[in-house]
Amino acid sequence: MEPDKLLAGDTLHSNEPEMQFMIDSAVPASDDPDMPSLTFRVVVLGTVFTCALAFTNAYYWFRSNPIALGIPVVQLLSLPAGWALAQVLPRRQFQTFGKQWTMNPGAFSIKEHVLISVFANASTSTVYALELIVVRKFWIGTPLAFGAGVLMSLTSQLIGYSFSGMFHRILVEPSAMVWPSTLVDVSLFRTLQAMMTDKHGLAREMRQRQRLFWIALAASFAWYFVPGWFFPTLTMLPLLCFAAPNNVVAQQLGDGYNGLGMLALTLDWSTISSSYTGSPLATPWFAACNLFAGFAIFMWVITPIAYYANAWDARSLPIYTSNLFAANGSVYDIEAVLRDGRLDPELYEEYGPVRMSTQFLIMYGLCFMGITCLLSHVALNHGKDLWRTFRAAIAELRSGRSYRRSGADRESIAYEHSGYARVPGLWYVGLFVATLAMGLGACQGFGLLPWWGFLLAIALAALLTVPVGLIEAVSNFQYGLGVITELIAAFIWPGEPTFNAAFKMFGYITMRQTLQLTRDQKLGRYMRVPPRHVFAAQVAGTVAAALVQLGVAAWLMHSVPDICTDAGAPFTCRKARLFYATTTIWGVLGPQRQFAGRYAALYWLFLAGAALPVPVWLLRRRFPRSMWRLVSLPVVLTLPGYFPNMPTHNAAMFTLCCFVFNHILLHRRPAWWQRYNFVLTAALDAGLAVSGIIGYFALQHVRVNWWGTQDHCPLSSRALDQRVVPGT
């Protein structure tokens, strides 16, 4: 069974012409196998950018107003840096271990540009182990040694490469696995690289792309200062709040931060193209429809009905909040039921159980439903093909022969004809064995998890990687499974917050890291970068980023007075405090108390989720050309899983932008769309990133007070039947 046919009959192939058109619009049709790739310049610049981003992101992670430098910064800065090195480095030939190499193989190539970004991508977020290290040092248990942090970080970050290799032929090699977000990067690399060539030799089309790119980047850069600092009301224009400034219900429905976001508009690209949804211009229209359908059903229909019908005494709490509440409506004080970091049954009995808002309960219910729905959906639609592909992979490993594709698309054929050597399976096996040993050593040596708990977490990550990856590769959305790992750990080890956090790290974060690496490998495939070079850049960048971030954390925790307290401002560790709260709730209270009594009915949603894909699958088989071929229930359930942390007013604007660009323009102006769509979104994202960074350093202490900076929905965070002011 060729992997290209893996999704035959499913949602992707219902939109195959459009998806292939998206690929053809961005991916180059030709390749130069002699183009420099993994060079001295890549090693130098990759190391510099990785360490710089790792240091900056870790440093600001501890501050009360954290900032994260993303990959657009590297993409923009590494190009002139690479060009400069190509002008000044000597071209002398060296010989090391019998291999000839040079510091300067000639012009800075697009493949080098891609590899530097892949190298540095590991440093764009902080390692998850950092949160557990900080919590153990200041709040729960005994501090962890630096060596434990190194072992935890490298295990959770690197073991994902092993899974990425295991599932490479399922999630990377098939042309059906589009990974839409990588197409934006491809367009950005090609547009930037064209600037370094002879401008007189550029085709007219490429000059027009460049012109649009720089105009859009400049406009995005300049505009973000307006909603970002001077006129934040433009980030959310709550029409219902404007119309009814004294009506609690109207503000609950209309606020995009503490309410349901009905009729709330935005003129801020950072809200439309947020970290929760990604760019609407890079999202297939069918995926956006599924996403918005789930949002509208659960946020605009089920939530208000449940809230105003007073289900679970909902009206005594705010409609949209992630806070936990006590019986009297005040915010639940978790410290009031703890003694020495563990639950005290007598204190808990005296203080009372946890209460949650209706929307928070719906979110948990959808998480329960989503995991079984995802597994059922993949089993029904891809089960037989996955099994055949797995058997073919085992046969290939035994025989030592590689399979050959038939009927593949241009992208697959061009890549395979380039003759690049694959990453040997032994590399992945060796890395897996090494990281498994490190993980077992960390868990056993530092009491993070029982050895069998660590193996269970790794097995769970391996089990969920393919189902979640299949959905993300075609829809651009990753289903979040953090709640499931927390739930499993809380049932197995009640009252053990460290076990809960470690199980989530090895179970969920490993899977998330695997999919990030898989995206980079697909990017390398699109850009015709040798897979062994991509692998080397990923591993080196991951190790460097982890070590730098752990070093920064150790330095700050030992040098900043009163760090992670209000007295240590601005180093108040807001993210670590949130992690401590959620870890304590799951690890100390556990689902036995959190979902007991009135909330126990939520567990039935596990069964409902398993059954939900069956009628859709039957309808799709019975009516293969009907609308049912476009329904993807895991995508429908994706966005509600981000609530109540995600603002609610961006979903409608995200869908509207996707409708305009990826439906109307794609069908009515396909030539324009093919030339400019991905270039435009890359420019908007890059301009936003640069503006956010400059504004953060230049304007973080600037305060402007006028109508455009006020809260226009002050009543939205109140309970409809107010008993106690939330927060007291």
N, C-alpha and C positions, 0 to 999 in steps of 0.2 A: 504494500500500500504506500504510494508516494505521499509524503507529508503535505504536498500541495493540495491534495484532495481531502485533507483532514476535516475541513469544515463543510464538506459538500452537503448541500441541503439545509445549511443553517443560515443565520442572519447575514453573515458576510457575503456569501455567494448570491444572496438575493440582491445585493448591491454591487456585484462584482465589477461591472463596467465603471461605476463611479469610483470605487476604491482603486481600480487599476489606473484610472485617469489621475487620481491624486498622486499615485506613485510616479507615473510618467511625467507629471508636472514638475516634480522636484528632483528625482534621481537622475544622475548623468547617464547617458546612453553608452558611453565609451569609457575605456580605462587605459592607463599607461602603466603596465606592470613594472617598468624601470624607474618610475617616479620615487624619489627618496621618501622613506616612511619613518622607521624607527632610527633616528639619528642622534648624534651628540647634542644637537640643538633641542630636540624633543626632551632628552634627559635633563638638560640644564633648565630649560624654561618650564617643563612639567614639574620639576622639583621646586623651583622658585614659586610658581603660582600655587602649587598645592600647599606648601608650607605657609605662604602668606595668607591664603584663605582659611586654612585650618587654624592659624593663630588668631586671626581677626574674629572668625565665627565663634571660637571657643571663648575668647575674651569677652565678647559682648553677650554671650549666652548667660553669663553670670549677672549681667546688669539688669536693672529694672525696665529698661527700654531696649530689649535685644534687637539686633539687626543681623541679617544673614546675607553675605555676599554670594551671589549665584553664578552660574556658569556663563551668562552673557558677559560678565565682566572679563572673564578669561578669554572668551571668543573675540572680544573687541581689542583687548590689550596685547594678546599674544601675537596677533598678526604684525603690527609694527615692530614688536620686539624680535620676532623671527626674521623679518626683513632686515633689521639692523644687524643681527648676528651674521646674516648672509653677506653683509658688506664688509665686516671687520674681521671675521675669523679666518685664520690661515687655511689654505687648501692643501697643506702638506699631508701626505699619506703616512699612516702609522700601521704597524703590524703588532697585534696582540694575540697570543695563543694561536698563531698561524693564520689569523684573520686580518685582512686589510680593511682599514677604515679611515675616515677623515672627519675633521671637525666641521668642514664646510663642503658638502657635496654639490653646492650650486644654489640656485634660486630656492627660496623657501616655498615648500610645496603645500598643497591643500591637505595631503595626507598627514604631514607633520602637524598642521593646524588642528586637524581632527584629533590626533593622538594626544596633543597637549591638553585639549579640553577633556578627553577621556581620562587622562592622568589626573587632572585637577578636580574632576567631578566628585571624587570621593570626599573632598573637603568642603563641599557646599552645605553640608549639614553636620551637626555634631554627632559623635558616636553615642548610641543609646546607653552604653555602659556608664557614661558620665553621670547620668541622672541617678543611677543606683549608687555610684561611688559617693556622690554628694549627700544623698539621703542617709547612707550608712554612717558617714562621718559626723553629721550634725543632729540626726533625729532618731534613727532606729539602729539598735545594735552597736557593734564595735566597728571602728573605721577599717576599711579594706586597705591592704598593702598595695603599693604601686604595681607590684608584679601581678596581683590579682586583676587590677584594671587592665593591664596589658593583655593578659590571657583572655579575659572576657571580651575585650574589644576586638582582638584579632580573630577570635573564634566566631563571634556573631557577624563580623564583617566579611571574613574570608571564606567561611564554609559555604556562603552563597555562591561562590564561583564553582564549587563542586556541583551544586544542583544546576547551575546555569549550564555547565557542560553536559550533565546527564540529560537535560531536557532541550539541548540545543537544536536537535533535529525536529523537535515538536514546536518550539516557541520562536526560533530564529530562522531556520533554513526555509520553511515553507513561504512561498510568496503570499499566501493568505494571511500570514502574520504581519500585518502592516506596521504596527506601532506608530500611529499617526503623529504623535508629538515629535518623533525623530525627523519627520519630513520638514518641519520648521527649521530644525538645525541644519539639515542638508541645504535648504535654500539660503540660509544665512551664511554658511561656509562658502558656497559657490558665489554669492554676491560679493562678499568681502574679498575673496581671493581674486576675483576678476579685477578689482581695483589695482592690484599689484602688477598686472600685466600692462602691456602697451595699450594705452587708451585709444590710440588711433586704430589699433587692430581689433578693437572690440566690435562685436556685432551691434547693430542699432538696438536690438531687443535688450541686450545686456546693459547698454547705456541707459535705457529707459528704466530698467529694473533698479539700477544704481541710483538714478535720480529719485525715484519713488522711495527707495530705502532711506536715503538721507533726509528727504523732506519729512517723511513720516517719523523718523527717529527724532529729528529736531522738534517737530510738533509735539510728540509724546513727551519728550524731555521737558519742554517749556510748560506744557499744560499741566503736568502733574504737580507743579508747585502751587497751582491754584486750589484744587480740591485737597491736596495733601497737607497744606499748611494755612493758607489764607482764606479759603472758602470751603471748609469741609462739608457744608450742607450739600454741596454738589455730589458728594459721595453717596448721599442718600436723600432723595427728595420725596418725603412721605406725604403724599397728597391727602390721605385720610387725616393725618395729624394736622395739616394746614387747615383742612375744612372743619375739623371738630377739635379745637385745642383744649376743650374741657371735658371731653368724653372719653372715659376709660376704655370702653369697648372699641371705639374707633381707633384709638392709639394702640391697643393690643393687636388689632388686626393689621394696622398700617405700618408699625415700626419694623424696620429691617434688622435691628440689633436685639431688641427685647420683645419683639412681636413676630407676626407671621408674614410681614413684608408684602401685603396686598396693596396694589397700586403705588408701590414705592419704586421710584426710578433712580437711575444713577448716570452720571456723566464722567465717571472715573474708570479708566481702563483697568486699574489694579483691582477693582471690584468685579468687573465683567470677566476678566481673565485672571482669576484668583488661583491660589495654590490648591483650592478644593476642586475646581473644575478644569483648569488649564485653559488654553485659548479656544474660543468658539470657532475660530477660523481653521483650527487643526482638528476639529471634531466632526466625524461623519454625521450627516443630518439625521439618519435613522437612530443613532446613539443619543443625540440631543433630544429627540422626540421621546424615547424611552425614559430618559433621565427626567425630563420635565413632567411626564405623565406621573411618575412615582412621586415627584415633589408635590404636584398639585393635589393628588389624591390624599396623600398622608398629611400634608401641611395645611392645605386650604379647605379640605373637606372633613377628614376624620378628626384632626386635632380640634378645630373649633366646635364640632358636634360633641366630642367627648368632654371638652372643657366646660362649655356652657350648659351641658346636661348634668354637670357636676359629678362625673364619674370619678370614683376614688376621692370624693370631696375636693375635686380639682380647683374649684373657684376660690378656695381659701389660700391658694398659692399663685404666684405669677404664671402666666401662660407659657412663657418661653425662657427657661433659665437652666443652667447646669448645676445650680446650687442644690444641696440637700437640706432638708428642713426637719425641724422637730415637730412634735405634735401641735404646738401652739403657733406654728407658722414662722418661727424664727429660724435663722440659718443654723444648721446642725453643727454643734461644736464637738468634733471628733475627739479632742483632747479630754473632754469631760467624761469619756467612758474608757480611757486608757490608763494603765498603770505600768510603768516601765516598758512602754512601747507595745504592750499587749492588751487585749480586751479584758476588762474586769467585769464579769457577769453581774455583780451586784451594782456597780456604777451604771451599767447598761440598763438594768432593770429599773433603776431609779430615774434615769434620764429619758428613756423611752426609745422606740424604734425610729428608723429613718423614714421620711416621706419624700416623694419625688414629684416633680411637676408632670402633668399629663404628657407633654411632648417628650420629656426625658424618658418616661415609661414607654412611649411609642417607639422611641429610638432603640431602646434595649430590646423591645419585642421584635423590631425589624432586624436587628442583629441576630437574634435567635433564629428568626425565619430565614434570613439571608444565607446562613451557612449551609443549611440543609437544602435550600432552594438551589444554591450554586452547585452542590454535589449532584443533586438530582438532575438538574439541567444538563450538566456535562455528561453524566452517565447516559441519559436518553439520547442526546444529540451527537456525542462523540465517543461513547464508550467502546463500540466495536472497532472504530478506526484507531483509537488510542491503544487498544490491546494489540492490534496488528502492527502498529508502528513500534510498540515496545518489543514484540517478538522479532521484528526485523532488525531492530538495533542490537538485540542479544545475538542474533545470527551473524550480524556484521562483525561484532566484537570477536566472536569465536572463529570466524573464517578469515578475519583480517582484510576483507574486501569492502569497498565503499559502494553504496547503492548508486544507481544512476536515475535521474529524473527523465520522465517523458512528458512532453506537453507543458513544460514550465514556461514562465513568462520571461520577458526580456531581462528583468533584474536578476533572476536566478541564473539564467543561461550566461549572461555577461560575467557574473561573479565566478561561476564554476570554470568558465573557459579561461579565466585569468591565471589559473594554475597555482593558486596560493595553497600552501600546505596547511592542513587542518591542525588544530591543537590536539596533540596525542591524548588519547584517553587516559594514559598513565599519568599525565600531568594532573588531571582532575582527581584521579584516584589518590595520588600522592598527597595532594593538597587536602583532600578530604580526611585522609588518615592522620595527617599532621594536626589539622585543626580539631579533629575529634579528640585526639590525645590532649591537646591544650585545654579544650573545654572540660573534659573529664578531670583533668588536673586542677583546674580552677574551682570546679564544683566540689570536688572532694577535699581539696586542700584548704578552701576558705569557707566551706559551709554554705555555698550558694544554692545548691540543689542536691538531692540524692542522685547517685549515678544513673539510676533507672529513670528518674525524672528528666535528666538532661537528654537521655536517649529518646524518651517519649516526645520531648519538645522538638528535637531534630526530625523525628519521624513525622510529626504533625506538619512541620514546615515543608518537608518533602511532599507530603500528601496534598497540601493545598496549593503548592506552587503552580502546577499545571492548570487546575480549574481557574484560579484567579488570573493567571497569565493569559489563558485563552480569551477571557473576557476583555482584559486590558488591551491586548494586542489588536483587537478589532474595534474597540469602542473608545479607547483613550481614557478609560476610568478603571481605577483599581479598587476592588471591594475591600474595605477595611475589616480585618479580623482580630484586632487587638482585644476587643471585648470577649471573644470566644476563648482566647488563651487565658485571659484573666479569670473567666468563669470556670474553666477546667481546673486551673491551679487552685482556685478558692475551694472547690469541692474536694480536691485531693488533699490539700494541706490547709485546712482552716486555721486561722490565727497565725499564719506565717507570711508576713508581708514581703520578706526577702525572697522566699521561694516563689511567691507570686510574681514579683518583678523579674526575677531571673528566668522564670518559665516563659513569660511574655517576650523577653529579650531573645531567647534562643528559639522560641516557637514562631512568633509573629515577625520580629525584626529581621530574622534570618531570611524569611520568605520575601519580605519587602526589599531587602538588599539584593536578593537573587534577581528580582524583577528589574531593579535599577540596572544591574549589570547586564541583564538580557537586553534591555533597551540600548545600552551602549554598544553591545555586540551587533545589534541590528543596524545601528548607525554606521559602524565600521563596515558592515556588509554593503549598505547602500553606497558608501563612499569608496568601496573597493580597497579597503585597508586590509593587509594580511592579518588573518585572525590571530596568529601567534603574537603579532605586534600589539594588537588590542589587548590580549590576555596579559602580556608583560606590563603594559601601561596601567591596566586596572589593578593588578596585584601591587605594583610598586607604589601607585598613588594611594591605595587603601592603607598600606602599612605606614607610609610616611604621615598621612593625615591622622591616623589613630595615635601614633606616638607623639606628634606635635600637640594634639589636643589634650592628651593626658598630661603632658608636661606643663602646658599652660594652666590646666586645672590645679595640678599640684602646687605650682608657683603661687597662684592667686589664693588658694586655701591656706597657705602657710605665711603669706605676706600681707594680706589685707585685713586690718583689724575689724572684728565684728562682721565678717562676711556672712552673707545669707541671713542677716537680721535687718530690721528697719534702721538700726543704728549704723549699719555698714553701708548705707546708701551712697552711691547708686548700685553697689554690688549686693542687691537684695535677693538674687537667685529666684526670680518669679517662676521660671519654668520648673526648677527643682521643687519649689513649694507645691505647685500643682501636682507634680508627679508624686510627692509625698502624700498629698491628700487622697489621690485616687488609689495609690498603692495601699494606704491604710484602710480605706473603705473596703476594697476587695479582699485584701489580705487579712484584715482584722475582723471586720463585720462579716464579710463573706456573703454569698448568695443565700445561705440558709436563713440569714436574718434580713438581708436586703430585699429578697424577693419572697419572703414568707407571707403568710396570711393573705391580705387583700391583693397582693401582687402575684400570687402563685399561679394564676391563670395564664401568665405570660409564657410559661414553659410549654403550653400546648402549641405555641407557634413553631416550635421545632418540627412537630408533626405536620402542621399546616404548610410549612415551607417545603417539606419533602414532596407533598402531594400537589403543590401549586403548578409545577411545570408540566404535569401529566396532561391536563386538558389542552394546554397550548400546544404541546407536542402532537397530540392527536389531531387537533384542528389544522396544524401545519401540514401534516401528512395527508389529511383528507382534502384540504384546499390549498395546494402548494403555491398558487399564484395570488392568494388573498392577502389581506393586511397582516394575517397571523404570521407570515414568513418574516415580518419585520420586528416582531415582538421578542425582546430579550429580557426575561424577568430578572436575572441578576443585575442588569443595568438599571431596571426600574427601581430596584431596592437599594441602589448604591448611594444616591445623594442623601436620602433621609438618615443614613447611618452616620453622616457627619454632624448632624444636629445633636444638641443645641449649641455647639461651638461656632458653627458657620453662620454668617449673616444670611438672612432669608430673602433679601431683595435682589440678589445677584442672579438667581436661577432664571427668572423671567427675561432679564436683559441678556443673559448668556444665550438663551434659546432664541431670542429675537435676532441677535447678531448672527448666530449660526444659520438661521432661516434665510437671512438676507444674502449671506456670502455662499454658504454651502448648499443652498437649494435654488434660490432665485438666480443669482449670478452664475452658479455652476451650470444651470440648464439654459439660461438665456444669453449669457456672455461667456461661453466656455473658453474662448481664446484669451480674454482678459483674465479670467480666473486662473488659467494655467500659467500665465506669465507672472501675475502679481500677487496672488492670494497669500502664499507662504512667505514671500518677501515682505508683504505688508505686516503680517502678524509678528514676524521676527523683528522688524523695525520698531513696532509699538512696544513689544516686550523689552527690547534692549534699551530704548529711550527711557522707559519707566524704571528699569533697574538702575541706570546711571543717575537719573534724577532723584530716586529715592536715597541713594548713597550720599550724593552731594548735599541734598537737603537735610539728611540726618545730621551730618557733621556741621553744616553751616547754620541750620535753623532750629536745632533741637531745643534751644533755650528761648526762642522767639515765641511770644504769646500775643495773639491778636484777639481782642474781644469785641464782637459785634454780632448782628443778627445771623450772619453766615457761619458763625462758629458755635452757635447755641444748640442745645438739645431741644428739638421741636416735638419730641414725644415723651415728656417727663412722666406721664402717667402710665406708660406701657409696662413698666417693671412692677407695678402694683398688682396685688391680688384683687379680683373682682369683689370678693367678700373679704375685705381687709380686716385682719385680726391684730397682727403685729407687723410693724414696718419691717420688710425683709432686710436682713443685714444686722438686726439688733440681737 
